[in-house]
Amino acid sequence: VTVGWDIFGAHYVTTTSTTYTIVANRALAMKTESTTIGTDAFGGTYTTLSTTAYEYNGATVNFTNIKGRNYILMTRSITETVTQGVDIYDAKYITASKVEYI
């Protein structure tokens, strides 16, 4: 849990959960989910949901041999984020994004 605020009165609370898998005594993050609930400096409110999924060496987690040494390489991450909010004039908004690294 992360709590934040600024000098203008904006504040938020973020809760994050990460799912791991263990491969060869290594904890690898497979999925991270975050929820942020906040109020901006003008009194508008918002909720943001964010999910990041990770892949290592493709769809299955396995080792890559580089110069005689075995490595687990992150080969892809996808983050999807949706924010819903209401401003001080009661106007509702939704924003969404998807970012993928390959």
ChimeraX attribute file (.defattr): number of C-alpha atoms within 10 A of each C-alpha:
attribute: neighborCount
match mode: 1-to-1
recipient: residues
	/A:1	10
	/A:2	9
	/A:3	12
	/A:4	10
	/A:5	14
	/A:6	10
	/A:7	7
	/A:8	9
	/A:9	11
	/A:10	16
	/A:11	17
	/A:12	17
	/A:13	15
	/A:14	16
	/A:15	13
	/A:16	14
	/A:17	12
	/A:18	14
	/A:19	12
	/A:20	13
	/A:21	12
	/A:22	11
	/A:23	12
	/A:24	8
	/A:25	7
	/A:26	10
	/A:27	11
	/A:28	18
	/A:29	17
	/A:30	17
	/A:31	18
	/A:32	16
	/A:33	17
	/A:34	16
	/A:35	18
	/A:36	18
	/A:37	18
	/A:38	20
	/A:39	19
	/A:40	17
	/A:41	15
	/A:42	12
	/A:43	15
	/A:44	17
	/A:45	20
	/A:46	19
	/A:47	18
	/A:48	18
	/A:49	18
	/A:50	18
	/A:51	18
	/A:52	19
	/A:53	17
	/A:54	19
	/A:55	19
	/A:56	20
	/A:57	15
	/A:58	12
	/A:59	10
	/A:60	8
	/A:61	17
	/A:62	15
	/A:63	15
	/A:64	14
	/A:65	10
	/A:66	8
	/A:67	6
	/A:68	7
	/A:69	8
	/A:70	11
	/A:71	13
	/A:72	16
	/A:73	14
	/A:74	16
	/A:75	13
	/A:76	15
	/A:77	16
	/A:78	15
	/A:79	17
	/A:80	15
	/A:81	17
	/A:82	15
	/A:83	17
	/A:84	15
	/A:85	18
	/A:86	16
	/A:87	15
	/A:88	12
	/A:89	9
	/A:90	10
	/A:91	9
	/A:92	13
	/A:93	11
	/A:94	12
	/A:95	10
	/A:96	12
	/A:97	10
	/A:98	12
	/A:99	10
	/A:100	12
	/A:101	10
	/A:102	8
